[in-house]
């Protein structure tokens, strides 16, 4: 089967089932929005939540790029190769709030509600936070640009 046929099949499957990805994305977003541990007043841990579903055109471009890099992406291995179909970003204001969010995510994984599609990864400019993330078994990259991103966990 040629790459073009695979690509067409994958995009068609995605667009035909996009509502299921959106449903899952919104359920994850609702989980965080409604979680009393993370939203207690007057000082909630979560500042804001953003979500997005991958546009079919961008998905097609990403798959094409990966195929050109030599990856064999098929309808059968699509979810192992493309792990960012939907995204939910949890924003918090203070670094010490990360642990509460992390614990809630890990609890969902522990009870089998969510699974990690790939290991979490964090970016930081601060060597102390690098140590904290690494103590939690989170791959961490130091960025000299002062860019910080708490671990990204790809949930499935």
Secondary structure, 3 states (H helix, E strand, C coil): CCHHHHHHHHHHHHHHCHHHHHHHHHHHHHHHHHCCCCCCCCCCCCCEEEEEECCHHHHHHHHHHHHHCCCCCCCCCHHHHCCCCEEEEEECCCHHHHHHHHHHHHHHHHCCCCCEEEEEEEEECCHHHHHHHHHCCCEEEECCCCCCEEEEEEEC
